[in-house]
C-alpha cells in the first residue's frame, strides 16, 4: 500500500497543483484589471503588481478547496479512465483502501492549509496593506494584525486594535514639545469610539512632563472633536477575513467585554477551522464520480463537474453564512453546516460504491 499511496498521491497532487495555479492566475488577472482602474500618479500599474504579489498567499488559501476538487477529479479521473482503478481492485485492493489513501493525503493537506491561513496569510496581508497604506499616507505604519502607528503634527498615535473605522482600543498618544527636545505628554485610553461628530475616549489617563515634576490625571470619559482622519482609519481597518484565529479571538474577547456584537467575528473564527475541513469534503465528493459509471469520461467533463460542485458549495456556504448573521444562528453552526451537509451527501454516495 505504501507504493500505491505514493502513486495515487503523485497523480493527485500534480493535478491539484495545476488546478490551484490556474484558478489563482485567473483570479489575479481579474484583480489586476480591477486595480488598474485605481491607478494614478502615486499608485502605478507596477505598484499594483507588487500589491497583488503580496496578496497571492491569501488567494491560494481561498481557492485551495476548489483546486482539490478539480485536481482530484482530473488526476484520479485519468487513472479511472485508463482502468487503473480496475487493475488495483483486481489485484485485491478494495475501493475503501483507495479512498482511505486519498483521505490520508487530504488530511495532511488540510493541516497544511490551516497553518497557511493562521500564520502565512495574515503576515503577507499585513505587508500588502502596509504597502498600500504607505502609498496613500506616508505617516501610516501598520505594525501587526490590527496595530497602527500614525504621525499627527507633533504627536505620534499608537492604536493597539483597529476594530473598525469608528471603534478603536488601547490608544496611546505621545505628544512632543514644539522644539522636539522631549516628550510633553502621554495620553492613554482603553477604548475610543465615534458618537456623532465627536470622538469619545473612555478610561482616559493623561500624563504631562514638566521640567520639575510629572502630573497625572485620570478621567472616565473625555470628548474630542479632532483626532485621526477617517480616511486613515479606512486604510487601516482590517477585514476580519484576513486575520488569524488568534487575532480574532482577541477581538471577540474585547467585543464581549464591551457588550458589543461578536457574531461576524465568531463566524469568521470558526471558518478558520471549517475551510480545512472543506478540503476533505471536496475529496469525498470527488470519489463517487471516479468510481461511478462516468469514469471513462474525458478530462473536460470531470473539470466541468468539479467547477459546478465548487460553485454550488461556494454559493451555499456564502448563503448560509449570511443567513446565519441575519437570523442570529450560532456562528459555529453557520460555519460548519455547509461542509457537514456536503460531507453527508458525499458519504451517502460512497455507500453505493461496491
PyMOL commands that set and color helices and strands:
alter all, ss='L'
color gray80, all
select helices_A, chain A and resi 2-36+45-54+56-81+84-90+95-136+230-236+240-242+245-257+263-291+293-296+299-327+331-351
alter helices_A, ss='H'
color red, helices_A
select strands_A, chain A and resi 140-142+148-152+155-164+167-176+183-195+198-209+214-224
alter strands_A, ss='S'
color yellow, strands_A
deselect
rebuild
show_as cartoon
